[in-house]
Amino acid sequence: MIIDPILRGPRGRGGLRRLLPPVLLAVLLVAGWTIAAAALNSSVFPGPGQTVDRLLLNLDATRFQESTADTLLRLSVSWLLVVAVGGAIGFLIGLSRFWTDVFSPVVYAVYSIPKIVLFPLFLVFLGLGEASQIGFAFFSGVIPMVLMTLNATAGTPLAPLKLAASLRMGTWPVVRTVVLPAALPAIATALRLTFGLTFLGLIIAEMFTGVSGLGYELLRNVVLAQMEDIVGGVLLIALIAVAPTTLLRVLEMRVARRFGGGDV
C-alpha cells in the first residue's frame, strides 16, 4: 500500500512505528472493557482493575501456581513434539511428488474432522491423566504442521531445482541449499500458527479431564460462577498465548526477510 512507506518513516524508527498499532489496539480494548464493566454490574462483569487484583491474588495461591506450571509444561512438551514430528513428516513427504499426492488428501480429510469428537478415543487409549491431555494437544497441532510443511516443501520453485539438476547436484545438497531455504518462511509461519492450535487443544483437554491446569481452573470457576476468577483465568491464558506468539511472529518476519526476499 502507498501508506506503508509513510508509516514506516526513516530507518531506525520503523520498529517503533510497528508497535504503535498493537499498543493502540490494547488501549482501546482496555478502555472498552472498562466502559462495559461500568455499564454492567461489576459482579457480573468485573473491570480490568478487579480482574488483575483477583488474578494476582490467585497467583499467590499454591494450587493455582501448580496449575499454571502444569499447563506450561504440558504445552511445551506437546508443541515441541508437534514441531519435531509434524515438521519432519511434512518435510519428508513433501520431497516426493508421488507421496505428496498420496498423503495430502488423507491428511486433509483427517484435518476436516472436528477434533473434539475424537477426544473420547484419547481417553480410551491414554486414560484420564496427562497422557491424554498432551496427546490431544499434540494431535490438535501436528496435522496443520504436517500440511503446512508439506505444502511448503512441495511448492519449491522449479527454476532453482532445474539449475541444481543441470549442475548435477546430489539429492541432499539440493535439499539443503534449495528446498529447505525455500520452505523456511512457510515453516516459520507454521510454528506460530500451530502454537495457538496446540494451546487450544490443551485447554480443551484440561477442561474435560484435568485435575490441574488452567483449563481445569477455568471450568471449576465457571461451575462456581466466580466471574472475577473466570475473567482473570482468561486474561492469564491470553497473556501466555500472546508472549510466545509475538516472539514467533518476529522470527517469522526475520526468516521471511532473509529467505523469502520480502517483508511480511
Helices and strands as residue ranges (DSSP letters): H 4-8, H 14-39, H 48-59, H 62-81, I 82-86, H 87-94, H 97-111, G 115-118, H 119-126, H 130-154, H 158-166, H 171-174, I 175-179, H 180-209, H 214-224, H 227-255, I 256-260
